[in-house]
Amino acid sequence: MKKRIALAIAALMVMSVVFASCTATPTTPAPGGSPATPGGSPAAPGGSPGAGTGAQSSYDQLMALLNNPETALPLSGVQPKSYADRTSVPKALPVQPKALKDLSVGWAAASLGSDFFTGMRDSGMAEAQKLGIGKVDLQNANFDLQTQQQQVDTFVTNKVDVMILNAVDLHSSVQMIKTIVAAGIPVLVTGPTAANSDYQTITAVISGSNESGFQVGVYCATKLYKPGQVLNVGMIISKLEDADSNSRPCGWIAGYLYQARQMDGKPYASKYDAILEAYNIWEKYKQDRHYDASSEGLNLAQLGVGNGTSADNGRTAVQDIIVADPGMQLLISEMDSMAVGAIPELENQGKVPGKDIQVVTCADGTITALNMIKQGKLMATATNIPFLNSVSMMDMIGNMFNPGGGGGKTQAEWNTYYNNMPATSFTPTVAVTADNVDQYMPTDPNDPIFGKFARFDPWTPIDIPGYNAQHAND
């Protein structure tokens, strides 16, 4: 695992990188990095280039991988060091001030088939009511792109003032978004996919899946890593083709490696080095369903795929791997809902979660997972709170239209601010563990909306100048 990567970078200097681009349109320089050809070959497993070798940096390699849809899946939520100005991208801004009671919002939902989606809907509706927004028309596409297109066309025909697009497939919706903006309707996006910098949206508010896994991985290393010993790990994910399903466990590997090196007194030069090494390990692990990383203190022994996100899918996935590897010490579940089925199955197999085997999840911070942490059955989860998406978007809508402004800015100042947002705004995430679970328990666990997920602090997406200032030392 310690071998240095020797990459042929000549081909990587032809075109420029756009963060998370998934189209064939001309690219622009990667934020904060040097030019690189989209789709450059990933480094071989075993580490990142050392300083002074003349090799391309881990950061630039990651940005190149993100720019290629064939290599980007495990890196959803890996954030650039900076963004280029987006004020020239058409967004139907500024808007004319309008009394919020007269405002109409078109909300194109991808699905309402999980607690995350219903939580996003319910909290967004509650915030709209709190702000006094007159009408929110929410339509559910049930993950059908053609249905969502028809719903959006109706919103345009009805001349809504602003639109929220929970995109079924963001990269297939580019023309749809152009049509909306051409009609004078600004668009806020949410969903699992990072936006391209030239997409005509104010911003895409999404969860940082790689980062949530990273935070849990750091915690696991803090508690479980012992120099000279190898931790026997199994993983279960919902499917092999999904960005979240790839990014969360890939992020866990990165976080574990990063913290283990810190504890060894041999830290990576940057977080990006750990992420790149984890990427290469994950790609090999996903292909072979096992990977021996003993030199890094890990044996990724089994990978189970549930083909769905439910408790039953979690039970099926863990059945496939626990029999094959009864000596597993740690089970990583992609998300809470799968762990709900996996933990009882472990018990059926004679394992005591929290004693014979540790269990963690890489998302979502549900009340069920928090209670399992308090019971000692689950070691950690990571927050993936739907309220941050919808509440923040409703607040942005209120700010951009409210004639009186608010929050220390006038209505005109808010429109200027929102005209230069990052293409993607990632909601914050933290690891919830036995050490801090009480801090994140909902204020009222019986609240039908806000009682289903970890407690959250208000969050506001920031503009590009603010983002670049925050990340100046990355």
Salt bridges, closest charged atoms under 4 A:
ASP102 OD1 - LYS101 NZ 3.41
ASP122 OD1 - ARG121 NE 2.73
ASP161 OD1 - LYS98 NZ 2.91
GLU211 OE1 - LYS271 NZ 2.68
ASP244 OD2 - ARG248 NH2 3.78
GLU277 OE1 - ARG261 NH2 3.61
GLU283 OE2 - LYS286 NZ 3.39
ASP288 OD2 - LYS284 NZ 3.24
GLU296 OE2 - LYS2 NZ 3.79
GLU296 OE2 - ARG261 NH2 3.36
ASP312 OD1 - ARG315 NH1 2.57
GLU334 OE2 - ARG248 NH1 3.18
GLU347 OE2 - LYS377 NZ 3.39
ASP364 OD1 - ARG248 NH2 3.89
ASP435 OD2 - LYS223 NZ 3.54
ASP438 OD1 - LYS374 NZ 2.51
ASP457 OD1 - ARG455 NH1 2.92
ASP474 OD2 - HIS471 ND1 2.66
